[in-house]
Amino acid sequence: MDIKNLGFDTINLGHGSGGLMTRDLLDKIIFETFNNPILDQKHDGAIVKFDGQIAISTDSFVVSPIFFKGGNIGDLAVNGTVNDVAMCGAIPKYISLAFIIEEGLKLSEFISIVNTIKAAADQSGVQIITGDTKVVEKGKGDKIFINTTGFGEVHPKSNISTSRIKAGDKIVLSGSIATHGMAIMSERQGLEFESDIVSDTTNLNDIVNGLLDTFGDHIHFLRDPTRGGLSSVLTEIVEDTGIGISIFEDQIPIEKQVAAACEILGLDPLYVANEGIFIAIVDKDIVDSVINFMHNDVKGAKAVCIGEMTDAHSTKVILNSRIGGKRIVSPLIGEQLPRIC
């Protein structure tokens, strides 16, 4: 796409008017980039077919900065939505895409985000089928916000629910924690430090689909620990189930530079956001097979069992520390890291 041929280099209020400038923006950038038979109808909605149950997930992305090591707000939006649908035990197929753009956003930045969305959607095997674009006045946004809704067909062997979690189930974590949050922090003005920490944002639908193909309803629960990190997911699980959780600090993978960055900033990595890992709560009899299966996929290469569900201390998450102590993992109160997703 040649920006020079578009006739403008920044987004302005006219591009959100619904008139000729809006149509120009949509035709030359959005429809051209995401062209497919459904979107090409240029309707305000879309009609799609599903054979069985569907899973739907809506999310909004307001990350700051919008470009960071390992990605930008565009692939973050696609991957986050794809992953939320996958965590329902579904196969993501379609995404609606809405932009809220602040007047003055450079066209080159917008096109870069759009192209990244296209690449992430193609990698995930989903289509952009409908959406919306709005432009707000300068100072009433922060460059660009993105809202997405994902649609997927529930896997025929899937039965994902907190109601299926039971004492003795094992908790498998697919990879290292806190990487995304620390990648964002490394970009923030006033909080920059020398680092090559790269966001872990990626799609997880293929590895989850493989797990469901292989182990079916022995996979009791799935969740990606995004905002609030691993601790928030685990504390929500004990609250919803009434069963306790016991985890082991020395089993939780974290990259050395990420751990060092957390220590410098006084952050607990258990509460830092992730965008490319998930937990699976599985029947204890298959945990080794699940881990071996995940190790065959680059997105599960660091998979490990970090603990188990237990009746020993209901409704509490207990962390067994490296030095032999124990502490209660509390829910996150307030916002440890703002604007990271």
C-alpha positions as CSV (number, residue, x, y, z in Angstrom):
1,M,0.0,0.0,0.0
2,D,1.5,3.3,-1.1
3,I,0.6,6.0,1.4
4,K,1.5,8.8,-1.2
5,N,-1.4,7.6,-3.4
6,L,-3.9,8.0,-0.5
7,G,-3.7,11.7,-0.5
8,F,-3.4,12.2,3.3
9,D,-0.9,11.3,6.0
10,T,-2.9,11.7,9.2
11,I,-6.3,10.6,10.4
12,N,-8.7,13.6,10.9
13,L,-12.3,14.1,12.1
14,G,-13.6,13.9,8.5
15,H,-12.5,10.2,8.4
16,G,-15.1,9.5,11.1
17,S,-17.9,11.5,9.5
18,G,-19.6,8.6,7.7
19,G,-19.1,10.5,4.4
20,L,-16.7,10.3,1.4
21,M,-13.6,10.5,3.6
22,T,-14.8,7.6,5.7
23,R,-15.5,5.6,2.6
24,D,-12.1,6.4,1.3
25,L,-10.4,5.2,4.5
26,L,-12.4,2.0,4.5
27,D,-12.1,1.2,0.9
28,K,-8.4,1.9,0.5
29,I,-7.2,0.5,3.8
30,I,-9.7,-1.7,5.7
31,F,-11.5,-3.5,2.8
32,E,-8.4,-3.8,0.8
33,T,-6.4,-5.3,3.6
34,F,-9.0,-7.7,5.0
35,N,-10.9,-8.6,1.8
36,N,-12.9,-11.8,2.0
37,P,-16.3,-12.8,0.6
38,I,-18.1,-11.9,3.9
39,L,-16.5,-8.5,4.5
40,D,-16.6,-7.6,0.8
41,Q,-20.4,-7.3,1.1
42,K,-19.7,-4.0,2.9
43,H,-22.8,-4.5,5.1
44,D,-23.1,-3.2,8.7
45,G,-23.1,-6.8,9.9
46,A,-22.3,-10.3,8.7
47,I,-24.1,-13.6,8.2
48,V,-22.1,-16.7,9.0
49,K,-22.9,-20.4,9.4
50,F,-22.1,-22.6,12.4
51,D,-23.0,-26.3,12.7
52,G,-23.0,-26.5,16.5
53,Q,-22.6,-24.4,19.6
54,I,-20.7,-21.2,19.3
55,A,-18.4,-19.3,21.7
56,I,-18.3,-15.5,21.7
57,S,-15.9,-13.2,23.4
58,T,-15.6,-9.4,23.3
59,D,-12.6,-7.4,24.4
60,S,-11.2,-3.8,24.2
61,F,-7.6,-2.9,23.8
62,V,-6.2,0.3,25.1
63,V,-2.5,-0.5,25.5
64,S,0.0,2.3,25.9
65,P,2.4,2.6,24.1
66,I,0.6,1.2,21.0
67,F,3.9,-0.2,19.6
68,F,6.2,-2.3,21.8
69,K,8.9,-4.9,21.6
70,G,7.3,-8.0,20.1
71,G,4.2,-6.4,18.7
72,N,1.6,-3.6,18.7
73,I,-2.0,-3.0,19.7
74,G,-3.1,-4.7,16.4
75,D,-1.8,-8.2,16.9
76,L,-2.5,-7.9,20.7
77,A,-6.1,-7.4,19.8
78,V,-6.3,-10.4,17.5
79,N,-4.3,-12.7,19.6
80,G,-6.2,-11.7,22.8
81,T,-9.6,-12.3,21.2
82,V,-8.5,-15.6,19.5
83,N,-7.2,-16.8,22.8
84,D,-10.3,-15.9,24.8
85,V,-12.4,-17.9,22.4
86,A,-10.0,-20.8,22.5
87,M,-10.1,-20.8,26.3
88,C,-13.8,-21.5,26.0
89,G,-12.8,-24.8,24.3
90,A,-13.8,-23.4,20.9
91,I,-12.2,-23.1,17.5
92,P,-12.0,-19.4,16.6
93,K,-13.3,-18.5,13.1
94,Y,-14.4,-14.9,12.9
95,I,-13.6,-11.5,14.4
96,S,-15.4,-8.2,14.3
97,L,-13.1,-5.3,14.5
98,A,-13.8,-1.7,15.7
99,F,-11.4,1.2,15.8
100,I,-11.7,4.4,17.9
101,I,-9.0,6.6,16.4
102,E,-7.8,9.9,17.9
103,E,-7.6,12.8,15.4
104,G,-3.9,13.2,14.3
105,L,-2.9,9.6,14.3
106,K,-0.2,9.2,11.6
107,L,-1.6,7.2,8.7
108,S,1.7,5.2,8.6
109,E,1.1,4.0,12.1
110,F,-2.6,3.1,11.3
111,I,-1.6,1.1,8.3
112,S,1.2,-0.7,10.2
113,I,-1.4,-1.7,12.8
114,V,-3.9,-2.8,10.2
115,N,-1.2,-4.9,8.4
116,T,-0.3,-6.5,11.7
117,I,-3.9,-7.3,12.4
118,K,-4.1,-9.0,9.0
119,A,-0.9,-11.0,9.6
120,A,-2.1,-12.1,13.1
121,A,-5.6,-13.1,11.8
122,D,-4.1,-15.1,9.0
123,Q,-1.7,-16.9,11.4
124,S,-4.7,-17.7,13.7
125,G,-6.9,-18.9,10.8
126,V,-9.7,-16.3,11.5
127,Q,-11.4,-13.8,9.2
128,I,-12.3,-10.2,9.9
129,I,-15.9,-10.1,8.9
130,T,-17.4,-6.8,10.2
131,G,-16.5,-3.8,12.2
132,D,-16.6,-0.1,12.7
133,T,-14.4,3.0,12.6
134,K,-14.8,6.1,14.7
135,V,-12.6,9.2,15.0
136,V,-12.6,11.4,18.1
137,E,-11.2,14.9,18.7
138,K,-7.6,15.4,19.6
139,G,-7.1,14.9,23.3
140,K,-10.1,12.7,23.7
141,G,-8.4,9.4,23.0
142,D,-4.9,8.0,23.1
143,K,-4.0,7.5,19.5
144,I,-6.1,4.4,18.9
145,F,-8.3,2.0,20.9
146,I,-9.5,-1.3,19.4
147,N,-12.6,-3.4,20.2
148,T,-13.0,-6.9,19.0
149,T,-15.5,-9.7,19.2
150,G,-14.5,-13.2,18.4
151,F,-16.7,-16.1,17.3
152,G,-15.8,-19.8,17.3
153,E,-17.4,-23.2,17.1
154,V,-17.1,-25.2,20.3
155,H,-14.8,-28.2,19.9
156,P,-16.9,-31.5,19.8
157,K,-14.7,-33.0,22.6
158,S,-14.7,-29.9,24.8
159,N,-16.3,-29.6,28.2
160,I,-14.7,-26.6,29.8
161,S,-16.2,-25.3,33.0
162,T,-15.2,-24.4,36.6
163,S,-17.9,-26.9,37.7
164,R,-15.8,-29.7,36.4
165,I,-12.7,-28.8,38.5
166,K,-12.2,-31.2,41.4
167,A,-9.7,-31.8,44.2
168,G,-6.6,-33.6,42.9
169,D,-6.7,-32.0,39.4
170,K,-3.4,-30.8,38.3
171,I,-2.6,-27.2,37.1
172,V,-0.4,-27.0,34.0
173,L,1.1,-23.7,32.9
174,S,2.2,-23.4,29.3
175,G,5.1,-21.0,29.6
176,S,7.0,-18.2,31.3
177,I,5.0,-15.6,33.2
178,A,5.1,-11.7,33.3
179,T,6.8,-11.3,29.9
180,H,4.2,-9.1,28.3
181,G,3.8,-6.7,31.2
182,M,7.5,-6.2,31.5
183,A,7.9,-5.6,27.8
184,I,5.3,-2.8,28.0
185,M,7.0,-1.3,31.1
186,S,10.3,-1.3,29.3
187,E,8.8,1.0,26.7
188,R,7.2,3.5,29.1
189,Q,8.6,7.0,29.3
190,G,10.4,7.4,32.7
191,L,10.4,3.6,33.3
192,E,12.7,2.6,30.5
193,F,15.6,0.2,31.3
194,E,18.0,-1.6,29.1
195,S,16.3,-4.8,28.2
196,D,15.5,-7.1,25.3
197,I,12.3,-8.3,26.9
198,V,9.8,-9.0,24.1
199,S,6.1,-9.4,24.6
200,D,4.8,-13.0,24.5
201,T,1.7,-12.0,22.5
202,T,0.7,-14.9,20.3
203,N,-2.3,-17.1,19.3
204,L,-2.9,-20.2,21.3
205,N,-5.8,-21.7,19.4
206,D,-3.8,-24.4,17.6
207,I,-2.1,-25.9,20.7
208,V,-5.5,-25.8,22.6
209,N,-7.2,-27.4,19.7
210,G,-4.6,-30.2,19.7
211,L,-5.1,-30.7,23.4
212,L,-8.8,-31.1,23.0
213,D,-8.4,-33.4,20.0
214,T,-6.1,-35.6,22.1
215,F,-7.5,-35.5,25.6
216,G,-11.1,-34.3,25.2
217,D,-13.0,-33.7,28.4
218,H,-10.1,-34.7,30.5
219,I,-9.2,-31.0,30.1
220,H,-11.5,-29.5,32.7
221,F,-10.6,-25.9,32.5
222,L,-8.6,-23.4,30.4
223,R,-7.7,-19.7,31.0
224,D,-5.1,-17.3,29.8
225,P,-3.8,-15.1,32.6
226,T,-3.8,-11.6,31.0
227,R,-4.7,-8.6,33.2
228,G,-4.0,-9.4,36.8
229,G,-1.6,-12.2,35.9
230,L,-1.5,-15.7,37.1
231,S,-2.6,-14.8,40.6
232,S,-5.9,-13.3,39.5
233,V,-6.9,-16.4,37.5
234,L,-6.0,-18.7,40.4
235,T,-7.8,-16.7,43.0
236,E,-10.9,-16.5,40.8
237,I,-10.9,-20.3,40.4
238,V,-10.8,-20.9,44.2
239,E,-13.6,-18.4,44.7
240,D,-15.8,-19.9,42.0
241,T,-15.2,-23.6,43.0
242,G,-14.7,-23.5,46.8
243,I,-11.6,-25.7,46.3
244,G,-8.1,-24.7,47.3
245,I,-5.0,-24.4,45.2
246,S,-1.5,-25.3,46.1
247,I,1.3,-24.0,43.8
248,F,5.1,-24.3,44.0
249,E,7.2,-21.2,43.3
250,D,10.2,-23.2,42.0
251,Q,8.0,-24.7,39.3
252,I,6.7,-21.4,37.9
253,P,8.8,-20.5,34.8
254,I,10.0,-16.9,34.5
255,E,12.8,-15.5,32.4
256,K,15.8,-14.2,34.4
257,Q,15.6,-10.7,32.8
258,V,11.9,-10.5,33.5
259,A,12.4,-11.5,37.1
260,A,15.2,-8.9,37.4
261,A,12.9,-6.2,35.9
262,C,10.1,-7.1,38.3
263,E,12.5,-6.9,41.3
264,I,13.9,-3.5,40.1
265,L,10.4,-2.1,39.8
266,G,9.1,-3.7,43.0
267,L,6.5,-5.8,41.1
268,D,5.3,-9.3,42.0
269,P,5.5,-11.3,38.7
270,L,2.4,-13.3,39.7
271,Y,0.3,-10.2,39.2
272,V,1.9,-9.1,35.9
273,A,-0.1,-9.6,32.6
274,N,0.7,-12.2,30.0
275,E,-0.5,-12.5,26.4
276,G,0.9,-15.8,25.2
277,I,0.5,-18.4,27.9
278,F,-2.4,-20.3,29.4
279,I,-3.2,-22.6,32.3
280,A,-5.0,-26.0,31.8
281,I,-6.6,-27.7,34.8
282,V,-6.5,-31.4,33.9
283,D,-7.3,-34.8,35.3
284,K,-4.3,-35.9,37.5
285,D,-4.0,-39.2,35.5
286,I,-3.1,-37.4,32.3
287,V,-0.9,-34.6,33.5
288,D,2.4,-36.1,32.3
289,S,0.9,-36.9,28.9
290,V,-0.5,-33.4,28.6
291,I,2.9,-31.9,29.4
292,N,4.7,-34.1,26.9
293,F,2.2,-33.2,24.2
294,M,2.7,-29.5,24.9
295,H,6.4,-29.8,24.8
296,N,6.1,-30.8,21.1
297,D,4.7,-27.3,20.3
298,V,7.0,-24.2,20.5
299,K,4.1,-22.4,22.4
300,G,4.2,-25.1,25.1
301,A,7.9,-25.9,25.1
302,K,8.2,-24.7,28.8
303,A,4.9,-26.3,30.0
304,V,5.1,-27.6,33.5
305,C,2.8,-28.6,36.3
306,I,2.8,-25.8,38.9
307,G,0.5,-27.3,41.4
308,E,-2.9,-28.9,42.1
309,M,-6.4,-28.4,43.4
310,T,-6.8,-29.4,47.0
311,D,-9.3,-29.7,49.8
312,A,-6.6,-29.0,52.4
313,H,-7.3,-25.3,52.4
314,S,-10.6,-24.4,50.6
315,T,-11.0,-21.1,48.8
316,K,-7.3,-20.2,49.3
317,V,-4.3,-20.2,46.9
318,I,-1.2,-21.2,48.9
319,L,2.3,-20.6,47.3
320,N,5.0,-22.9,48.5
321,S,8.2,-20.8,48.4
322,R,11.6,-21.9,47.3
323,I,12.9,-21.6,50.8
324,G,10.2,-23.9,52.3
325,G,7.8,-21.3,53.5
326,K,4.1,-20.8,52.6
327,R,2.1,-17.7,51.8
328,I,-1.4,-16.9,50.7
329,V,-1.7,-15.5,47.2
330,S,-4.3,-12.7,47.5
331,P,-6.4,-11.2,44.7
332,L,-5.0,-8.1,43.0
333,I,-6.5,-5.0,44.5
334,G,-6.5,-2.0,42.2
335,E,-4.2,-1.7,39.2
336,Q,-0.6,-2.8,39.5
337,L,0.2,-1.9,35.9
338,P,-2.2,0.4,34.0
339,R,-2.8,0.2,30.2
340,I,-0.9,-2.9,29.4
341,C,-3.7,-4.8,27.4
